[in-house]
Amino acid sequence: MARRYTSQTAHDPSKIRNMALVAHIDSGKTTLTESILLTSSYLSSSGTVDTGSTTTDFLPVERERGITVQSASIPVQWKDWTFNLVDTPGHADFGMEVESASRVVDGAVVLIDSVEGVESQTRGVWRQLDRYGVDTRMIFLNKLDRPGASFRSSLLSLLKHRLHPNPVALTLPIASFNPKHYAEGEPGIQGLVDLVRWNIWKWDEEGNAYCHALPRHVDGLQEMGILPPSHPLVLHLVSARTQLMENISMISEEFMESLLDMPSDPSAYLKFDDSVIMRHLRYASLQNQILPVLCGAAMKHVGTNLVMDYVGELFPSPRDITHEVQQNNTPVRLLAWKVNWDERKGWMTFVRVYSGKVSRQSNLLNTSRNQKEKVAKLLLLYASEEKEVDELPFGSIGVILGLKYTRTGDTLVSAGTSEKLQSAMRDITPPPAVISASVIPRSHADLQPVQNALEALSRTDPSLRTDVQEGQLLIHGLGALHLEIVEGRLRDEWRVNFELGRRYVSYRESLGPNNPSENWNVWETEVGGKSLKITMPITIRSLQPEEKGDPAWDGNLVVDEKNRPVPIPEPVPGPLIAYAAEGILNALCNSPHSSLPMTNLHITIGGLKNIGTKASSLVTRAAAATLRCRLREAGLGPILEPFIFLKLSVTENTLGKVVKDLTEHGGEILELGDNGSGHDDVTGYSDEGIYSPPEWMSPSGSPSSLSRSSGSHVKRSVHAVAPLSRFLDYSNRLRSLAEGHGLFEQSSAGFKEVPEGRKLEILREIGRA
C-alpha cells in the first residue's frame, strides 16, 4: 500500500483545518477517513473495517473487533489545505477519546447513518462538542446506498432532536440517473448535485468521479445531457438552490440586499456568483448560524471530495480562533490532549500548538503540574506511522517524545515564560465511571507489575480510574466493553499476570438527613508532643435541583469563599486551598456507611488564614477528617444507581416478550414505534423555511417501499431507560428473547436515586446490610 507524503514549502496557518469525525457507532467514521485518505492520494488503495485493514484502526483489538477504541490523528493534504484529521470512536464506552479530541479541534464533521437518522450517541457527541465550544460543524448523511436510507427523514431528524434550528442542504443525492429506478424503489446513490457551485457529480462503477456544470438558465435544465428531462430531480433543482440562498440571506443583511437587487427572473438565482454565496456561507458556518448538510456513501467514496472541499471552505483556521498575535518570538503554548505509551518510543504526548512554535530539544514548563520537561523528538503521526520533523508551528497538531510528567489536559509553555502567561488552559474532564471490577494479581510477585501497568494505562486513558478499597485493587470504567478492552490491553501490551473479578455497577451515595454536632469541623491532633486544634471552615449541604455538579468532582460541587469553583488538586505544590481540596477529594472517595463514592454534595471551603496551622499535610488531614465526621453524623444517605438509555430493534412477533422482560428488570418504556429518541419530552425545531426534499429522492427510504417487507420481519423500535446493573449481559438475553433478530444500543442516562426497596438490595449486594 503506497503512501505519498506532501509538505508545504511555507507554513500558512490560514490553510490549516483542525477537524474531527464524530458520530454514533457504526455510522462510518473510519470508512470515511479511509475514503478521505484514498481521495487525497495518501493511500493507493483503501482498507475496510470488515477486513481489519484500515489505516486509523491499527490496534490489534480494533482490527479484531471492527470498532474504533482510540482516536487517531493524521495530517491530510487536499488542494492547498492541510487537514489535521482526527478519527474518533463512536461507542459510548470510549467517550473520553471524543472528549479529548473535541478539546483541540476547531470543527467537526458529524456523520449520520441515513437509515437510522440521529441516534443516541449522536446526541452525546453533539453535547461534547457544545461543552468545548466547537461551534463549526457539518453533517454528512452517510450510507445513502443502503436499503431504507432516507435523505429527507435524516435531515428532519436534525430538527426533531434539536441539534440545530437551521440545517441547510448543500448537496442533493442522485439515487440513479435512470428515472425508472425511482418508481421501483431501488436503493443506491450514483451522483450528487452541488447546490453552491451549481454542478453535478457522477460516479461510475469503478468509483471515478466526473463533474458536469449545470445550466445557468431555467430553460436549459430541460435540455442538459447529464439528466434526462423526465428525471424527477430536474424540477427541484431551482427551488433547492433558491431556498439555500434565502436561508443565507436571513443571516447576512449584505446578502439579503444582493438578492433584493436581483431581477425577478428565477434564472437570476442560478446566475448568482458562486464565490459570493461561499463567502457568506463561510461566515454563517463560523458563527454557527447554519448547519451545512452534505450527503453520500463513504464506502463507495461518493461525496468524499465534496466533504473535503467544504471543510476547507467553511471550517475555521487557527487564525479564526481567539489567540495571541503570532510573532517570531511569541512564547510557546501547548495543550496535551492525549498520551500514549509505545514500547519503542516511550511516552508519546499528542499536543495542539496554540501559540508560538516548538522545536526539538527545547525546554518546556508544564504549568498544570509545575514540572520542567524537555522535548526529545517531534513527530507528525500518520496513524500508526510517524514522520520526524524539526518543529511544530502555530496551529498544528503533532506528537512530542520525551515528556516524563505530562498527562491528558496539561498545559505546557516555554521555559522562562512570565507568570502572567503560565495560566493553565481549560482541562479535559473524563466522564464518570459506571462499572467496576477487582484486579487480582496471580502471585505476590505480580502485584507491582500489575500496579505499574494500571498506572501507565490510566495515564493513557484518564477515564479509567484505579484505587484500593479494603485491600482490593479496583478499576472503574465507562462500561462493560471498556473493561474488556482494558483487560485485553493489560494482558497483550503490558503482559502482566492477573485475573479480573466479577464486574459490578459503581453506585453512589448522597448526603444523609441528620444534622451535625456543634464542633464537627474541629480536628484535634498532636504535633511534637503538643495538642493542636484545627477548625476547618467548610460547609456541606446537598445540591439543589437547579444546581449542577462538576464532572471532575464526580457530580459534587466544591467552591471557595467567593463561590468560585475549586479545581481538582494536582500533585504539585500549590496554595493552601489545594491541600484542603486534596483532603476533601480523599474523603469523597468512600462513604463511612457504604464505602461508595459520594455525589450531589455542595461543599464550600472558607478562608484558611486562621485555622490554626499553615502545614499543608495537616490541612489535608484535617479537611479529610472533618468531612468524614460530617458524613458519618449525617447518616446513610440516598443511594444512586447508573441508568442507561436503551434503543432496541426487534421483529413484530417478539416485541411483546422484549417489552415484558424490560419492565420486569426495572426498565421504563419511553417510546414504541419508529426511530424517535424518546429521551426527553422536548419538541423539535420547526421545519418552516427549511428545504426538506421529498421522500422519493431516496427511493428505498420512502414509506411505500418499506411497507413491502413481510409482516413477520417488520422491525419495531423500543426506547427505554433502565438500571445498568440489570442489563450488564443483555446481549445474550436479547438474543434469546428476539430469536436472534434483536439489536440494541445503549448510552448513559446518568445516576438516579433509587427507592427504599432497591436501596436495601444494593446494600446487601455490596455487603453493607
Legacy VTK file of the C-alpha trace (Angstrom):
# vtk DataFile Version 3.0
C-alpha trace
ASCII
DATASET POLYDATA
POINTS 769 float
0.000 0.000 0.000
1.856 3.083 -1.222
1.776 6.304 0.733
2.704 9.722 -0.561
3.757 12.471 1.813
3.495 16.056 0.638
4.561 19.111 2.554
4.050 22.807 2.049
7.146 24.879 1.412
5.925 27.547 3.823
3.723 27.150 6.870
0.462 29.069 6.398
-1.873 28.800 9.441
-4.795 30.092 7.364
-4.685 26.855 5.345
-4.828 24.521 8.375
-8.085 22.844 9.378
-8.041 21.018 12.710
-11.118 18.819 12.464
-12.634 15.630 13.868
-15.002 12.994 12.557
-17.563 12.145 15.255
-20.724 10.034 15.269
-22.735 7.234 16.768
-21.101 3.811 16.476
-21.268 2.179 13.016
-22.087 5.425 11.203
-18.994 5.101 9.000
-16.368 7.431 10.523
-13.429 5.122 9.932
-14.727 4.270 6.433
-14.982 7.994 5.606
-11.465 8.531 6.980
-10.194 5.756 4.720
-12.058 7.281 1.759
-10.526 10.712 2.507
-7.035 9.167 2.579
-7.665 7.465 -0.771
-9.259 10.512 -2.427
-6.400 12.742 -1.250
-3.848 10.245 -2.698
-2.419 9.458 0.736
-3.367 5.817 0.037
-3.202 3.997 -3.281
-5.966 1.624 -2.144
-8.328 1.797 0.790
-8.800 -0.730 3.574
-12.075 -1.744 5.167
-13.306 -2.189 8.726
-14.565 -5.692 7.883
-11.114 -6.935 6.832
-9.293 -5.073 9.631
-7.099 -3.222 7.136
-7.952 0.418 7.844
-5.223 2.973 8.486
-6.539 4.598 11.668
-7.811 1.404 13.361
-4.340 -0.086 13.797
-4.525 -1.524 17.324
-4.930 -5.341 17.332
-8.116 -5.051 19.397
-9.595 -2.575 16.878
-8.887 -4.845 13.920
-10.153 -7.887 15.767
-13.455 -6.311 16.853
-14.005 -3.966 13.905
-14.513 -0.926 16.150
-12.508 2.189 16.975
-11.372 2.340 20.614
-8.958 5.270 20.452
-8.826 8.471 18.436
-6.183 8.618 15.710
-4.727 11.776 14.173
-3.442 12.032 10.623
-2.394 15.076 8.506
-4.042 15.126 5.074
-3.156 17.360 2.125
-6.099 18.376 -0.037
-5.628 21.076 -2.673
-3.830 23.852 -0.759
-5.259 22.910 2.643
-3.793 20.749 5.403
-6.377 18.842 7.413
-5.299 17.574 10.830
-7.928 14.850 10.780
-8.923 13.056 13.997
-10.972 9.852 13.676
-12.802 9.181 16.963
-14.606 6.176 18.487
-18.408 6.063 18.350
-19.024 3.712 21.269
-20.049 5.469 24.495
-17.530 3.363 26.461
-14.725 5.320 24.765
-16.268 8.770 25.189
-13.032 10.045 26.744
-11.377 9.859 23.316
-14.096 12.098 21.849
-13.804 14.367 24.892
-10.075 14.941 24.381
-10.363 15.337 20.591
-13.219 17.855 20.997
-10.951 19.995 23.164
-8.378 20.640 20.434
-10.273 20.673 17.113
-11.865 23.767 15.594
-14.557 21.997 13.575
-16.273 18.631 13.349
-17.928 16.541 10.653
-20.806 14.682 12.326
-21.779 11.545 10.444
-25.327 10.211 10.447
-26.427 6.820 9.174
-29.154 7.756 6.670
-31.132 4.632 7.555
-31.189 5.386 11.293
-31.111 9.197 11.443
-29.936 10.887 14.658
-29.124 8.228 17.279
-28.375 8.265 20.992
-24.613 8.718 20.751
-25.065 11.349 18.013
-26.661 13.460 20.699
-23.878 12.502 23.110
-21.038 13.675 20.861
-23.052 16.792 19.984
-23.135 17.719 23.668
-19.384 17.077 23.945
-18.755 19.494 21.069
-21.000 22.034 22.813
-19.029 21.596 26.044
-15.731 22.513 24.403
-17.076 25.290 22.190
-16.619 23.574 18.809
-19.178 25.762 17.055
-18.454 24.976 13.408
-19.964 21.649 12.386
-21.028 19.892 9.250
-23.416 16.973 8.823
-22.565 14.131 6.446
-25.599 11.920 5.749
-23.782 8.656 5.068
-24.834 5.242 3.733
-27.348 6.564 1.192
-26.546 3.446 -0.851
-28.267 1.204 1.732
-31.881 -0.014 1.515
-34.113 2.131 3.710
-31.834 5.190 3.618
-33.737 8.476 3.527
-32.249 11.899 2.872
-35.468 13.632 3.940
-36.005 11.695 7.182
-32.367 12.108 8.196
-32.463 15.861 7.604
-35.727 16.232 9.528
-34.281 14.171 12.408
-31.779 17.011 12.944
-34.744 19.266 13.722
-36.649 16.651 15.701
-33.684 16.069 18.011
-32.936 19.796 18.277
-29.371 19.562 17.019
-29.718 22.825 15.095
-32.646 25.057 14.070
-31.234 25.819 10.614
-29.826 22.776 8.754
-29.116 23.690 5.139
-28.641 21.116 2.383
-25.593 21.991 0.256
-25.820 18.806 -1.833
-28.685 16.619 -3.055
-28.389 12.879 -3.772
-28.992 11.368 -7.196
-30.076 7.811 -6.441
-29.896 6.919 -10.118
-29.502 8.703 -13.431
-32.260 6.406 -14.760
-35.682 7.875 -13.804
-37.312 4.398 -13.783
-35.358 3.370 -10.686
-37.170 5.996 -8.603
-40.529 4.344 -9.299
-39.105 0.911 -8.480
-37.763 1.960 -5.054
-34.208 0.851 -5.880
-31.603 1.805 -3.232
-28.428 3.491 -4.342
-26.537 6.715 -4.956
-24.815 7.412 -8.246
-24.290 11.149 -8.074
-24.668 14.433 -6.223
-25.865 17.927 -7.021
-23.645 20.678 -5.569
-26.123 23.496 -4.977
-23.464 26.136 -4.253
-21.085 25.548 -7.169
-24.088 24.536 -9.308
-22.784 21.355 -10.840
-23.464 17.623 -10.871
-21.022 14.903 -9.840
-21.373 11.409 -11.287
-19.539 8.278 -10.046
-19.036 5.285 -12.310
-18.835 1.632 -11.202
-15.058 1.902 -10.655
-15.535 4.836 -8.273
-14.231 7.500 -10.682
-15.931 10.900 -10.330
-16.885 13.252 -13.163
-18.116 16.811 -12.768
-20.709 18.419 -15.082
-21.681 22.104 -14.901
-25.407 22.830 -14.662
-27.088 25.384 -16.962
-27.374 28.897 -15.571
-30.814 29.413 -17.166
-34.008 27.676 -16.053
-34.934 26.615 -19.606
-31.554 24.949 -20.039
-32.330 22.453 -17.257
-34.729 20.656 -19.611
-32.044 20.243 -22.253
-28.918 19.209 -20.295
-27.376 15.883 -21.213
-26.427 14.571 -17.802
-30.034 14.252 -16.513
-32.910 13.345 -18.864
-35.838 15.850 -18.927
-38.094 13.215 -17.312
-35.845 12.841 -14.287
-37.868 13.823 -11.162
-34.946 15.770 -9.692
-34.893 18.354 -12.509
-37.984 20.158 -11.209
-36.475 20.505 -7.697
-33.076 21.947 -8.569
-34.118 25.607 -8.805
-36.206 25.561 -5.611
-33.361 23.860 -3.676
-30.789 26.479 -4.726
-33.270 29.299 -4.145
-34.027 28.066 -0.619
-30.292 27.734 0.134
-29.672 31.358 -0.869
-32.696 32.634 1.038
-31.544 30.807 4.164
-28.186 32.593 3.932
-29.924 35.937 3.359
-31.731 35.583 6.699
-28.305 35.770 8.381
-26.493 38.344 6.243
-28.036 41.745 5.530
-25.493 42.335 2.774
-26.525 39.102 1.073
-30.199 39.960 1.547
-29.670 43.287 -0.233
-27.927 41.495 -3.107
-30.933 39.204 -3.545
-33.368 42.125 -3.401
-31.398 43.874 -6.168
-31.678 40.834 -8.466
-34.189 40.695 -11.350
-37.404 38.754 -10.607
-36.450 36.095 -13.167
-35.862 32.687 -11.384
-32.755 32.249 -13.537
-31.144 35.085 -11.538
-30.644 32.655 -8.636
-28.753 30.323 -10.972
-26.561 33.090 -12.378
-25.609 34.489 -8.969
-21.850 34.469 -8.265
-20.974 31.183 -6.503
-17.955 32.716 -4.728
-20.197 35.317 -3.059
-22.520 32.555 -1.824
-19.498 30.654 -0.460
-18.150 33.719 1.356
-21.419 34.352 3.184
-21.892 30.639 3.768
-18.483 30.504 5.454
-19.348 33.419 7.731
-22.656 31.804 8.726
-20.914 28.468 9.409
-18.206 30.057 11.568
-20.923 31.816 13.587
-22.873 28.537 13.956
-25.909 30.239 12.417
-26.440 27.482 9.878
-25.618 23.779 9.866
-24.264 22.680 6.445
-25.614 19.277 5.379
-23.825 17.092 2.812
-24.563 13.516 1.820
-23.067 10.469 0.115
-21.784 6.949 0.674
-18.279 6.702 2.150
-17.950 3.009 1.305
-18.271 3.883 -2.412
-16.316 7.179 -1.995
-19.393 9.110 -3.151
-19.289 12.643 -1.761
-15.884 12.376 -0.070
-14.319 15.041 -2.293
-17.170 17.452 -1.541
-16.780 16.887 2.209
-13.110 17.865 1.914
-13.906 20.852 -0.297
-16.470 22.209 2.139
-14.303 21.526 5.197
-11.615 23.629 3.528
-14.042 26.378 2.543
-16.200 26.567 5.693
-14.183 25.366 8.700
-12.097 27.828 10.739
-8.333 28.009 10.561
-6.266 28.556 13.741
-6.252 32.248 12.826
-10.061 32.349 13.058
-9.918 31.192 16.695
-9.130 33.651 19.508
-5.343 33.626 20.031
-2.375 35.844 20.744
-0.863 37.771 17.844
1.823 35.492 16.416
5.305 36.941 16.024
8.778 35.435 15.607
9.367 35.331 19.365
5.843 34.503 20.569
6.107 32.142 23.598
5.117 28.524 23.058
1.770 27.447 24.489
0.604 23.839 24.029
-2.226 21.650 25.259
-1.602 17.926 25.726
-4.820 16.288 24.555
-3.758 12.649 24.562
-0.947 10.494 25.981
0.077 7.076 24.589
2.692 4.510 25.524
4.832 2.805 22.872
7.368 0.093 23.665
9.930 1.528 21.250
9.305 5.254 21.557
8.196 5.520 25.187
5.619 8.138 26.212
4.030 9.897 23.226
2.285 13.165 24.042
-0.206 14.468 21.450
-0.302 18.278 21.511
-2.069 21.162 19.832
0.098 24.282 19.385
-1.952 27.310 20.445
0.883 29.840 20.329
4.443 30.091 19.009
6.290 27.071 17.657
8.008 24.220 19.494
11.375 22.880 18.321
13.404 19.761 19.048
15.427 19.773 22.287
13.531 22.825 23.552
12.708 23.186 27.250
9.100 23.456 28.385
7.281 24.038 31.666
4.186 22.000 32.487
2.135 24.675 34.252
-0.543 22.184 35.329
1.999 20.187 37.371
4.794 22.757 37.826
7.289 20.354 36.244
10.065 21.062 33.767
10.005 18.983 30.583
12.465 18.570 27.696
11.446 17.784 24.121
13.391 14.838 22.693
11.723 14.461 19.278
8.794 15.906 17.350
6.597 13.751 15.141
3.747 14.067 12.716
1.800 10.882 13.225
0.199 9.208 10.221
-1.977 6.831 12.315
0.495 4.030 13.217
3.362 5.524 11.170
5.331 8.611 12.029
7.440 11.247 10.326
10.031 13.142 12.353
10.008 16.938 11.958
12.165 19.800 13.249
9.314 21.918 14.627
5.576 22.063 15.258
4.368 25.547 14.250
1.354 27.550 15.429
-1.958 25.807 14.809
-0.522 22.353 14.189
-1.255 19.030 15.880
1.649 16.681 16.493
3.427 14.379 18.923
6.239 15.104 21.386
8.542 12.358 22.641
10.451 12.621 25.912
7.909 14.249 28.248
8.000 12.454 31.606
5.256 14.039 33.707
2.653 15.349 31.280
-0.871 13.909 31.287
-4.020 14.478 29.254
-5.286 18.061 29.659
-1.988 19.593 30.813
-0.776 22.983 29.573
2.876 23.446 28.526
4.657 26.740 27.881
8.180 27.854 27.016
10.606 27.583 29.922
11.180 31.057 31.320
7.748 32.355 30.280
6.442 35.105 32.564
3.996 34.042 35.291
1.242 36.039 33.559
1.372 33.617 30.594
1.682 30.447 32.692
-2.016 30.002 33.480
-3.314 26.553 32.591
-5.771 26.239 29.724
-9.121 24.549 30.180
-8.723 20.930 31.287
-10.293 17.825 29.725
-12.807 16.199 32.080
-13.272 12.409 31.998
-16.869 11.110 32.063
-17.907 9.455 35.373
-17.222 5.736 35.805
-20.280 3.474 35.963
-18.841 -0.047 36.224
-16.073 -1.596 38.313
-14.127 -4.827 38.755
-11.370 -6.108 41.031
-7.920 -6.889 39.613
-6.352 -9.898 41.321
-2.599 -10.495 40.708
-1.856 -14.226 40.344
1.005 -14.090 42.853
2.634 -11.632 45.223
5.420 -11.104 42.672
2.806 -9.972 40.120
1.391 -7.222 42.359
3.897 -4.476 41.490
3.890 -5.149 37.707
0.061 -5.060 37.740
0.042 -1.767 39.681
2.640 -0.265 37.319
0.631 -1.388 34.271
-2.584 0.088 35.682
-0.846 3.381 36.453
0.515 3.545 32.900
-2.856 2.612 31.377
-4.735 5.194 33.445
-2.237 7.802 32.198
-3.121 6.932 28.594
-6.841 6.655 29.423
-7.967 9.169 32.098
-11.498 7.702 32.072
-10.046 4.572 33.711
-9.834 5.082 37.481
-7.963 2.809 39.885
-7.991 2.665 43.658
-7.626 0.271 46.607
-10.600 -0.495 48.837
-10.385 -2.894 51.772
-7.195 -4.402 50.345
-8.686 -4.935 46.864
-7.231 -3.362 43.731
-10.190 -1.933 41.790
-10.628 -0.486 38.318
-13.568 1.716 37.344
-14.591 2.307 33.719
-17.293 3.660 31.409
-18.919 0.331 30.541
-18.545 -3.420 30.176
-16.810 -3.123 26.794
-14.409 -0.549 28.235
-13.315 -3.002 30.958
-12.997 -5.809 28.375
-10.638 -3.654 26.322
-8.665 -2.688 29.456
-8.332 -6.359 30.394
-7.054 -7.230 26.923
-4.574 -4.356 26.839
-3.166 -5.292 30.252
-2.523 -8.830 29.007
-1.354 -8.053 25.457
0.503 -4.743 25.807
1.789 -4.884 29.393
1.926 -8.705 29.649
1.012 -8.855 33.334
-0.450 -11.865 35.153
-3.809 -11.255 36.825
-7.427 -12.297 36.981
-10.321 -9.876 36.595
-13.030 -10.265 39.220
-16.765 -10.041 38.721
-17.971 -6.827 37.104
-20.321 -4.774 39.213
-22.008 -1.424 38.862
-20.496 1.666 40.514
-23.194 3.007 42.818
-23.061 6.370 44.592
-24.273 7.716 47.942
-25.521 11.204 48.713
-25.704 13.211 51.959
-27.736 11.730 54.814
-30.620 13.511 56.609
-29.152 14.109 60.113
-27.815 17.466 61.320
-24.182 17.644 62.526
-22.976 18.087 66.097
-21.746 21.512 67.271
-17.973 21.084 66.739
-17.940 18.575 63.885
-15.431 20.687 61.908
-12.805 20.822 64.713
-9.989 18.290 64.335
-7.538 17.549 67.132
-4.079 16.023 66.748
-0.625 16.047 68.335
2.391 17.742 66.769
5.740 17.373 68.531
4.014 16.183 71.710
1.710 19.217 71.821
-2.042 19.154 71.273
-3.241 21.089 68.203
-6.802 22.052 67.257
-7.625 22.865 63.645
-11.009 24.374 62.778
-11.855 23.739 59.111
-14.133 26.473 57.684
-16.165 24.180 55.417
-19.919 23.952 54.932
-21.647 20.943 53.396
-25.148 20.515 52.007
-26.936 18.615 49.252
-27.085 20.126 45.785
-30.309 21.919 44.931
-32.290 20.559 41.938
-31.253 23.524 39.795
-27.549 23.159 40.697
-25.276 21.042 38.532
-22.381 19.005 39.916
-18.873 19.200 38.479
-17.942 16.036 36.498
-14.314 16.451 37.631
-15.541 16.122 41.240
-17.773 13.132 40.369
-21.003 15.147 40.465
-20.117 17.200 43.572
-19.627 20.969 43.590
-16.669 22.376 45.544
-16.319 26.180 45.744
-14.237 28.694 47.691
-15.419 31.512 49.968
-16.178 33.677 46.907
-18.232 30.884 45.320
-15.570 30.175 42.682
-15.109 26.524 41.604
-12.118 24.841 43.224
-10.090 22.779 40.712
-9.154 19.159 41.331
-5.849 19.211 43.312
-2.638 18.397 41.438
0.349 16.510 42.929
2.490 19.672 42.932
2.981 22.495 45.452
0.078 24.918 45.470
-1.973 27.296 47.663
-3.407 26.134 50.989
-6.872 25.632 49.486
-5.415 22.996 47.136
-4.336 20.908 50.141
-7.783 21.283 51.687
-9.257 20.170 48.352
-6.976 17.106 48.401
-8.355 16.070 51.773
-11.928 16.610 50.589
-11.258 14.543 47.477
-9.928 11.689 49.598
-12.966 11.747 51.897
-15.422 11.813 48.990
-13.960 8.607 47.522
-15.784 6.366 50.004
-18.674 6.881 52.381
-18.236 5.815 56.032
-21.583 3.991 55.746
-21.362 2.146 52.429
-17.792 2.691 51.114
-19.428 4.109 47.959
-18.190 7.355 46.381
-20.173 10.405 47.468
-22.032 12.584 44.970
-24.513 15.507 44.799
-22.739 17.413 47.605
-22.172 21.176 47.677
-19.021 21.970 49.668
-17.757 25.465 50.421
-14.176 25.951 51.623
-13.963 29.213 53.566
-10.913 31.331 54.330
-7.971 29.283 55.631
-5.923 32.077 57.219
-6.897 31.446 60.860
-7.453 27.706 61.047
-4.577 27.056 63.448
-1.871 25.800 61.067
-0.146 26.502 57.756
1.307 22.991 57.386
-0.025 21.567 54.116
-0.114 17.941 55.306
-2.113 18.898 58.384
-4.587 20.902 56.302
-5.150 17.857 54.059
-5.663 15.512 57.035
-7.944 17.984 58.829
-10.127 18.510 55.736
-10.487 14.743 55.210
-11.201 14.006 58.882
-13.800 16.751 59.361
-15.630 15.863 56.143
-15.728 12.185 57.166
-17.094 13.247 60.565
-19.851 15.282 58.879
-20.769 12.378 56.585
-20.792 9.920 59.472
-23.085 12.118 61.602
-25.412 12.753 58.655
-26.215 9.044 58.489
-26.745 6.850 55.449
-27.976 8.983 52.569
-29.850 8.203 49.333
-28.234 5.618 47.055
-27.878 6.460 43.367
-27.613 3.928 40.583
-26.374 4.421 36.991
-29.133 4.170 34.381
-28.890 3.721 30.632
-30.986 4.650 27.633
-31.751 1.586 25.539
-32.762 1.564 21.900
-33.861 -1.842 20.653
-34.803 -3.070 17.199
-36.841 -6.275 17.227
-39.310 -8.057 14.976
-43.045 -7.534 15.439
-43.662 -11.066 16.691
-41.063 -10.813 19.515
-41.945 -7.272 20.625
-44.231 -8.395 23.464
-41.628 -10.682 25.057
-38.930 -7.999 24.877
-41.143 -5.298 26.431
-42.239 -7.692 29.223
-38.594 -8.508 30.019
-37.670 -4.815 30.103
-40.359 -3.924 32.624
-39.621 -6.994 34.776
-35.990 -5.876 35.074
-36.756 -2.337 36.202
-36.874 -0.706 32.774
-39.331 2.022 31.789
-40.640 2.157 28.219
-40.304 5.645 26.766
-41.474 5.085 23.224
-42.558 2.338 20.843
-42.534 2.721 17.097
-40.144 4.388 14.692
-36.766 5.996 15.284
-37.676 8.723 17.777
-35.247 9.142 20.625
-37.730 9.101 23.438
-35.064 10.544 25.723
-36.959 13.674 26.620
-40.226 15.409 26.098
-38.973 18.480 24.265
-40.455 19.296 20.902
-38.208 19.595 17.886
-37.336 22.711 15.941
-39.804 23.872 13.300
-39.130 22.946 9.664
-40.644 26.222 8.454
-38.314 27.859 5.935
-36.085 24.756 5.766
-35.717 22.989 2.446
-36.776 19.393 3.069
-36.578 17.264 -0.076
-39.374 14.829 -0.994
-39.233 11.202 0.163
-38.779 9.850 -3.369
-35.348 11.486 -3.544
-34.160 8.394 -1.622
-36.383 5.790 -3.325
-35.861 2.858 -0.948
-36.383 5.052 2.100
-39.962 6.046 1.253
-42.798 4.543 3.327
-44.252 2.738 0.309
-41.046 0.798 -0.334
-40.556 -0.060 3.341
-44.092 -1.436 3.637
-43.390 -4.094 1.043
-41.389 -6.229 3.507
-43.175 -9.245 5.015
-45.076 -8.670 8.250
-43.203 -11.200 10.375
-39.917 -9.405 9.724
-41.176 -5.842 10.188
-38.806 -4.168 12.639
-40.155 -2.279 15.639
-38.075 0.063 17.754
-38.284 0.296 21.535
-36.835 3.165 23.553
-36.440 2.642 27.280
-34.494 3.772 30.335
-33.239 1.039 32.649
-30.801 0.365 35.520
-27.395 -0.653 34.169
-26.991 -3.375 36.819
-29.865 -5.403 35.320
-28.520 -5.169 31.759
-24.802 -5.953 32.037
-25.176 -9.132 29.952
-28.234 -8.081 28.000
-26.921 -9.207 24.603
-27.347 -12.902 25.495
-30.801 -12.339 26.993
-31.988 -10.318 23.996
-30.656 -12.913 21.560
-32.874 -15.495 23.220
-35.927 -13.239 23.550
-35.754 -11.907 19.982
-34.907 -15.280 18.420
-31.593 -13.967 17.136
-33.116 -10.953 15.343
-32.738 -8.293 18.060
-30.283 -5.397 18.080
-29.716 -2.910 20.862
-27.713 0.219 21.609
-27.150 1.884 24.949
-25.938 5.234 26.216
-25.561 6.740 29.656
-28.643 8.244 31.306
-26.712 9.425 34.383
-27.294 8.491 38.021
-30.773 8.282 39.529
-31.866 7.952 43.167
-33.336 4.528 43.921
-36.390 3.743 46.112
-36.016 2.194 49.577
-36.613 -1.382 48.413
-33.925 -1.176 45.767
-31.626 0.642 48.219
-31.760 -2.346 50.575
-30.984 -4.705 47.670
-27.903 -2.655 46.758
-26.658 -2.545 50.356
-26.977 -6.324 50.560
-25.188 -6.673 47.240
-22.182 -4.686 48.488
-22.223 -6.372 51.906
-23.442 -3.386 53.912
-26.846 -4.662 55.087
LINES 1 770
769 0 1 2 3 4 5 6 7 8 9 10 11 12 13 14 15 16 17 18 19 20 21 22 23 24 25 26 27 28 29 30 31 32 33 34 35 36 37 38 39 40 41 42 43 44 45 46 47 48 49 50 51 52 53 54 55 56 57 58 59 60 61 62 63 64 65 66 67 68 69 70 71 72 73 74 75 76 77 78 79 80 81 82 83 84 85 86 87 88 89 90 91 92 93 94 95 96 97 98 99 100 101 102 103 104 105 106 107 108 109 110 111 112 113 114 115 116 117 118 119 120 121 122 123 124 125 126 127 128 129 130 131 132 133 134 135 136 137 138 139 140 141 142 143 144 145 146 147 148 149 150 151 152 153 154 155 156 157 158 159 160 161 162 163 164 165 166 167 168 169 170 171 172 173 174 175 176 177 178 179 180 181 182 183 184 185 186 187 188 189 190 191 192 193 194 195 196 197 198 199 200 201 202 203 204 205 206 207 208 209 210 211 212 213 214 215 216 217 218 219 220 221 222 223 224 225 226 227 228 229 230 231 232 233 234 235 236 237 238 239 240 241 242 243 244 245 246 247 248 249 250 251 252 253 254 255 256 257 258 259 260 261 262 263 264 265 266 267 268 269 270 271 272 273 274 275 276 277 278 279 280 281 282 283 284 285 286 287 288 289 290 291 292 293 294 295 296 297 298 299 300 301 302 303 304 305 306 307 308 309 310 311 312 313 314 315 316 317 318 319 320 321 322 323 324 325 326 327 328 329 330 331 332 333 334 335 336 337 338 339 340 341 342 343 344 345 346 347 348 349 350 351 352 353 354 355 356 357 358 359 360 361 362 363 364 365 366 367 368 369 370 371 372 373 374 375 376 377 378 379 380 381 382 383 384 385 386 387 388 389 390 391 392 393 394 395 396 397 398 399 400 401 402 403 404 405 406 407 408 409 410 411 412 413 414 415 416 417 418 419 420 421 422 423 424 425 426 427 428 429 430 431 432 433 434 435 436 437 438 439 440 441 442 443 444 445 446 447 448 449 450 451 452 453 454 455 456 457 458 459 460 461 462 463 464 465 466 467 468 469 470 471 472 473 474 475 476 477 478 479 480 481 482 483 484 485 486 487 488 489 490 491 492 493 494 495 496 497 498 499 500 501 502 503 504 505 506 507 508 509 510 511 512 513 514 515 516 517 518 519 520 521 522 523 524 525 526 527 528 529 530 531 532 533 534 535 536 537 538 539 540 541 542 543 544 545 546 547 548 549 550 551 552 553 554 555 556 557 558 559 560 561 562 563 564 565 566 567 568 569 570 571 572 573 574 575 576 577 578 579 580 581 582 583 584 585 586 587 588 589 590 591 592 593 594 595 596 597 598 599 600 601 602 603 604 605 606 607 608 609 610 611 612 613 614 615 616 617 618 619 620 621 622 623 624 625 626 627 628 629 630 631 632 633 634 635 636 637 638 639 640 641 642 643 644 645 646 647 648 649 650 651 652 653 654 655 656 657 658 659 660 661 662 663 664 665 666 667 668 669 670 671 672 673 674 675 676 677 678 679 680 681 682 683 684 685 686 687 688 689 690 691 692 693 694 695 696 697 698 699 700 701 702 703 704 705 706 707 708 709 710 711 712 713 714 715 716 717 718 719 720 721 722 723 724 725 726 727 728 729 730 731 732 733 734 735 736 737 738 739 740 741 742 743 744 745 746 747 748 749 750 751 752 753 754 755 756 757 758 759 760 761 762 763 764 765 766 767 768
